[in-house]
Amino acid sequence: MGLVVQKFGGTSVGSAERIKNVAERVIEEKQRGNDVVVVVSAMGKTTDDLVNLAGELTERPSKREMDVLLSTGEQITISLLAMALNAKQVDAISFTGWQAGIQTEGVHGNARILNIEAERIQAQLKLGKVVIVAGFQGATEEGAITTLGRGGSDTTAVALAAALKADKCDIYTDVTGVFTTDPRYIKNARKLLSVSYDEMLELANLGAGVLHPRAVEYAKNYQVPLVVRSSMEREEGTIIEEEVSMEQNLVVRGVAFEDNITSVTVFGLKNPLTSLSTIFTTLAAHHINVDIIIQSLTDQKTMNVSFSIKDSDLAETVKVLEENKAALSYEKVTSEQGLAKVSIVGSGMISNPGVAADMFKVLASEDIIIKMVSTSEIKVSTVIVKEKMVQAVEALHDAFELSSVPVIA
């Protein structure tokens, strides 16, 4: 007998009928002789509806109270799934995040898991019960309810799998696995048999919405075997593991993209030696995520710094910079919206020089101007205008022969 953690996203539990389908998948795993812990998200668009409801009352709701509000979505799902399983004579019990022993830092809206006291879950598993845990939520040591940010249910599932030393963690979603790019945009996208932790982490960070980056980080750190598969279709998914067999020796294994990018430029920084550390320490203290960074020295011995952020962080970024203008000692701040980030990812880049140059040639042939660039050993990211995003993805997907990856059933 093994232990399997299953995670079902909002689409998978979006109606009573779909919750019944999830119950069947849980029962199938139980019938294989495994103990089962199930992590679920809120039903369908419940979280969005709750956010909109709060917005009808105030433009700036308290982050603490938003966590209290949003955590109710998953509580609905865990109780309904427990009822569905009980109706099929399967003994099941539901736990909120804090009842399950998930302890987090005190950052409302985007907390990190610090510890999981799993004794309560283990006790129920020993009694033969299916344990259902609300994803996306936990509590601080003082008992304040917190949420883990969008996609946090993935993180809950992998963290529980690590704490419980589960044999595997199945992430059930509305797609059949990890694809070479988003099949909703690119019709020739192909499902991959396997992806390495590092590749998946880059893809998740760069816009591939199939898995939350923190979940992949947990899986890599604790060597949790992950499988991404469909909750509706009975077919093999994509295995995420340390080492993978390269389909057709592909150098690039995926193209990721996101269209909510803003570029911010800070002009006339007067202390080139310390300005970078001061700016980004200040932004980090306000939990503003900065991605691509470019700096340049001017003839006047000052420095200009450009960096990319999410559109949603622009107002807060400008506010923080203006509040700290005296300490940062700069002349002005400008921003450019309507941008997108397009990236190629693949472990094969390490041993194949010239991949970045090939990417730039492809984009140039499509008359696409590159505004910013960032590279690592296994990825190259470019910032371009949003209107050219899909065109760029299609061109890169074809140029790196990802359309020819065999379809995996």
Rosetta blueprint (number, residue, H / E / L):
1 M L
2 G L
3 L E
4 V E
5 V E
6 Q E
7 K E
8 F E
9 G L
10 G L
11 T L
12 S L
13 V L
14 G L
15 S L
16 A H
17 E H
18 R H
19 I H
20 K H
21 N H
22 V H
23 A H
24 E H
25 R H
26 V H
27 I H
28 E H
29 E H
30 K H
31 Q H
32 R L
33 G L
34 N L
35 D E
36 V E
37 V E
38 V E
39 V E
40 V E
41 S L
42 A L
43 M L
44 G L
45 K L
46 T H
47 T H
48 D H
49 D H
50 L H
51 V H
52 N H
53 L H
54 A H
55 G H
56 E H
57 L H
58 T L
59 E L
60 R L
61 P L
62 S L
63 K H
64 R H
65 E H
66 M H
67 D H
68 V H
69 L H
70 L H
71 S H
72 T H
73 G H
74 E H
75 Q H
76 I H
77 T H
78 I H
79 S H
80 L H
81 L H
82 A H
83 M H
84 A H
85 L H
86 N H
87 A H
88 K L
89 Q L
90 V L
91 D L
92 A E
93 I E
94 S E
95 F E
96 T L
97 G L
98 W L
99 Q L
100 A L
101 G L
102 I E
103 Q E
104 T E
105 E L
106 G L
107 V L
108 H L
109 G L
110 N L
111 A L
112 R L
113 I E
114 L E
115 N E
116 I E
117 E L
118 A L
119 E H
120 R H
121 I H
122 Q H
123 A H
124 Q H
125 L H
126 K H
127 L L
128 G L
129 K L
130 V E
131 V E
132 I E
133 V E
134 A E
135 G L
136 F L
137 Q E
138 G E
139 A E
140 T L
141 E L
142 E L
143 G L
144 A L
145 I E
146 T E
147 T E
148 L L
149 G L
150 R L
151 G L
152 G H
153 S H
154 D H
155 T H
156 T H
157 A H
158 V H
159 A H
160 L H
161 A H
162 A H
163 A H
164 L H
165 K L
166 A L
167 D L
168 K E
169 C E
170 D E
171 I E
172 Y E
173 T E
174 D L
175 V L
176 T L
177 G L
178 V L
179 F E
180 T L
181 T L
182 D L
183 P L
184 R L
185 Y L
186 I L
187 K L
188 N L
189 A L
190 R L
191 K E
192 L L
193 L L
194 S E
195 V E
196 S E
197 Y H
198 D H
199 E H
200 M H
201 L H
202 E H
203 L H
204 A H
205 N H
206 L L
207 G L
208 A L
209 G L
210 V L
211 L L
212 H L
213 P H
214 R H
215 A H
216 V H
217 E H
218 Y H
219 A H
220 K H
221 N H
222 Y H
223 Q L
224 V L
225 P L
226 L E
227 V E
228 V E
229 R E
230 S E
231 S L
232 M L
233 E L
234 R L
235 E L
236 E L
237 G L
238 T E
239 I E
240 I E
241 E E
242 E L
243 E L
244 V L
245 S L
246 M L
247 E H
248 Q H
249 N H
250 L L
251 V L
252 V L
253 R L
254 G E
255 V E
256 A E
257 F E
258 E E
259 D E
260 N E
261 I E
262 T E
263 S E
264 V E
265 T E
266 V E
267 F E
268 G E
269 L E
270 K L
271 N L
272 P L
273 L L
274 T L
275 S H
276 L H
277 S H
278 T H
279 I H
280 F H
281 T H
282 T H
283 L H
284 A H
285 A H
286 H L
287 H L
288 I L
289 N L
290 V L
291 D L
292 I L
293 I E
294 I E
295 Q E
296 S E
297 L E
298 T L
299 D L
300 Q L
301 K L
302 T L
303 M E
304 N E
305 V E
306 S E
307 F E
308 S E
309 I E
310 K E
311 D H
312 S H
313 D H
314 L H
315 A H
316 E H
317 T H
318 V H
319 K H
320 V H
321 L H
322 E H
323 E H
324 N L
325 K H
326 A H
327 A H
328 L H
329 S L
330 Y L
331 E L
332 K E
333 V E
334 T E
335 S E
336 E E
337 Q E
338 G E
339 L E
340 A E
341 K E
342 V E
343 S E
344 I E
345 V E
346 G L
347 S H
348 G H
349 M H
350 I H
351 S H
352 N L
353 P L
354 G L
355 V H
356 A H
357 A H
358 D H
359 M H
360 F H
361 K H
362 V H
363 L H
364 A H
365 S H
366 E L
367 D L
368 I L
369 I L
370 I L
371 K L
372 M E
373 V E
374 S E
375 T E
376 S E
377 E L
378 I L
379 K E
380 V E
381 S E
382 T E
383 V E
384 I E
385 V E
386 K H
387 E H
388 K H
389 M H
390 V H
391 Q H
392 A H
393 V H
394 E H
395 A H
396 L H
397 H H
398 D H
399 A H
400 F L
401 E L
402 L H
403 S H
404 S H
405 V L
406 P L
407 V L
408 I L
409 A L
